[in-house]
Amino acid sequence: MRQARRLDGIPPTIFTAMSALALRTGAVNLGQGFPDVDGPASVIAAADRAMRDGANQYAPGPGVPVLRQAIARHQQRHYGLELDPDRQVVVTTGCTEGIAAALLGLVDAGDEIVVLEPYYDSYVAMIQMCGGVRRPVTLRAPDFRLDVDELRAAVGPRTRFILLNSPHNPTGTVLSRAELQAVADLAIERDLVVVTDEVYEHLTFSDDTGGHEHLPISTLPGMFERTLTLSSAGKSYSLTGWKIGWATGPAELVGAVLAAKQWLTFTSGAPLQHAIATALDDEPDWPRALAADLRARRDLLCDGLTALGLDVRRPEGTYFALTDISSLGWKDGMEFCLALPERAGVVAIPTQPFHDTSAGDQLVRWAFCKEAGVIEEALTRLAAGDLSG
């Protein structure tokens, strides 16, 4: 018996394949984006305390009230957004479920969704499962900025949604106010809903090119009522395995997420939800310290890759850096990444699975959310390996 046709053409996620390759070969894994060190001890202690205090049964479908209230305070504290935690906040099983529930709850068959390319691979899978049609707008090397003319050209009579991701994985671009305003102007003009993935909201960097602060598009005039914001604690607090995320925005959009989510996980991680409320309320500055530490590790990795002769894009946010491997002589990034564990004992991620076009054929993503010693070991191996195609 064959699988459902809605899954035709959707390959297994590249992250599973490359992490399995790292495990099989003993390679240093700079592919999948998970940290080597856990988040705040106080938050882990809060999870232990919640379990011992009996928070071990089903949480309410929208999320435990204490977390929904903490999320509302987080949005107010950082961005000045006022939310009703009972109607405008829902807790999800990570941002990946938030994306799935948002698209399942909002997209009808034939609806067109404009999506920035390269894109997180779950976007493509879920758009296809919903029967939607994706319209990619490419962030192109070397600067990976939003082309507003291309964005406008992608919107047609059947377009209903724009799916944003900023700070952007895998390019590391943080969309500027001007870029976000262009999206907002188009959304208002064409009556579009914006779904925005902001999981790296706190992981932005300042450097000699200036500061790169995350600006939620929902804060721009006329945008709150048409924006569904998705985020999570996994990246900001180095607790990716907990899978605690959220959706916020106007009640009708959040309600659509909940309507779909109740048939996915219904709920998850009751004691972890209590602990993430502690993180948001009691450790509000922890992500800022993490970002400062990540900047140093970003520079360690990018400087090392540059010294190896690779063309490196130093990211403005997230914890990934892109390199163009054209000069090495490989057919494409996939061929390079599949050979790299044997050639150098390192795993990275090709960006081809994140593109519809050929723009990503020669691009490779490297994660720097690892300990400095792990990054240094990877660079040592790369320097000793044969990287030529």
NORRARA-V211858 format. One record per backbone hydrogen bond with DSSP energy under -1.0 kcal/mol. NH is the residue of the N-H (numbers start at 0). CO is the residue of the C=O. If there is no record, write none. Layout:
nh:NH co:CO
nh:NH co:CO
This chain:
nh:6 co:3
nh:7 co:4
nh:9 co:6
nh:16 co:12
nh:17 co:13
nh:18 co:14
nh:19 co:15
nh:20 co:16
nh:21 co:17
nh:22 co:18
nh:23 co:19
nh:24 co:20
nh:25 co:21
nh:26 co:21
nh:27 co:344
nh:29 co:27
nh:29 co:346
nh:33 co:31
nh:43 co:39
nh:44 co:40
nh:45 co:41
nh:46 co:42
nh:47 co:43
nh:48 co:44
nh:49 co:45
nh:50 co:46
nh:51 co:47
nh:52 co:48
nh:53 co:50
nh:54 co:49
nh:55 co:53
nh:62 co:59
nh:67 co:63
nh:68 co:64
nh:69 co:65
nh:70 co:66
nh:71 co:67
nh:72 co:68
nh:73 co:69
nh:74 co:70
nh:75 co:71
nh:76 co:72
nh:77 co:73
nh:78 co:74
nh:79 co:75
nh:80 co:74
nh:86 co:83
nh:87 co:83
nh:89 co:246
nh:90 co:61
nh:91 co:244
nh:93 co:91
nh:97 co:93
nh:98 co:94
nh:99 co:95
nh:100 co:96
nh:101 co:97
nh:102 co:98
nh:103 co:99
nh:104 co:100
nh:105 co:101
nh:106 co:102
nh:109 co:130
nh:110 co:107
nh:111 co:157
nh:112 co:132
nh:113 co:160
nh:114 co:134
nh:115 co:162
nh:116 co:136
nh:118 co:353
nh:122 co:119
nh:124 co:120
nh:125 co:121
nh:126 co:122
nh:127 co:123
nh:128 co:124
nh:129 co:125
nh:130 co:127
nh:131 co:126
nh:132 co:110
nh:134 co:112
nh:136 co:114
nh:138 co:116
nh:143 co:139
nh:150 co:146
nh:151 co:147
nh:152 co:148
nh:153 co:149
nh:158 co:155
nh:159 co:111
nh:160 co:111
nh:161 co:192
nh:162 co:113
nh:163 co:194
nh:165 co:196
nh:167 co:172
nh:171 co:167
nh:179 co:175
nh:180 co:176
nh:181 co:177
nh:182 co:178
nh:183 co:179
nh:184 co:180
nh:185 co:181
nh:186 co:182
nh:187 co:183
nh:188 co:184
nh:189 co:185
nh:191 co:186
nh:192 co:159
nh:193 co:225
nh:194 co:161
nh:195 co:227
nh:196 co:163
nh:197 co:229
nh:200 co:197
nh:202 co:199
nh:203 co:201
nh:204 co:315
nh:206 co:209
nh:209 co:206
nh:218 co:215
nh:219 co:216
nh:222 co:219
nh:225 co:222
nh:226 co:223
nh:227 co:193
nh:228 co:247
nh:229 co:195
nh:230 co:245
nh:232 co:243
nh:236 co:232
nh:238 co:233
nh:241 co:238
nh:244 co:91
nh:245 co:230
nh:246 co:89
nh:247 co:228
nh:248 co:87
nh:253 co:249
nh:254 co:250
nh:255 co:251
nh:256 co:252
nh:257 co:253
nh:258 co:254
nh:259 co:255
nh:260 co:256
nh:261 co:257
nh:262 co:259
nh:263 co:260
nh:265 co:260
nh:266 co:264
nh:272 co:268
nh:273 co:269
nh:274 co:270
nh:275 co:271
nh:276 co:272
nh:277 co:273
nh:278 co:274
nh:279 co:275
nh:280 co:276
nh:281 co:277
nh:282 co:278
nh:285 co:282
nh:288 co:284
nh:289 co:285
nh:290 co:286
nh:291 co:287
nh:292 co:288
nh:293 co:289
nh:294 co:290
nh:295 co:291
nh:296 co:292
nh:297 co:293
nh:298 co:294
nh:299 co:295
nh:300 co:296
nh:301 co:297
nh:302 co:298
nh:303 co:299
nh:304 co:300
nh:305 co:301
nh:306 co:302
nh:307 co:303
nh:308 co:305
nh:309 co:304
nh:310 co:323
nh:312 co:321
nh:315 co:171
nh:316 co:171
nh:317 co:202
nh:320 co:365
nh:322 co:363
nh:323 co:310
nh:324 co:361
nh:327 co:324
nh:328 co:325
nh:332 co:360
nh:335 co:331
nh:336 co:332
nh:337 co:333
nh:338 co:334
nh:339 co:335
nh:342 co:338
nh:343 co:339
nh:346 co:27
nh:348 co:364
nh:350 co:362
nh:353 co:350
nh:354 co:351
nh:360 co:357
nh:362 co:359
nh:363 co:322
nh:364 co:348
nh:365 co:320
nh:366 co:29
nh:367 co:318
nh:374 co:370
nh:375 co:371
nh:376 co:372
nh:377 co:373
nh:378 co:374
nh:379 co:375
nh:380 co:376
nh:381 co:377
nh:382 co:378
nh:383 co:379
nh:384 co:380
nh:388 co:327
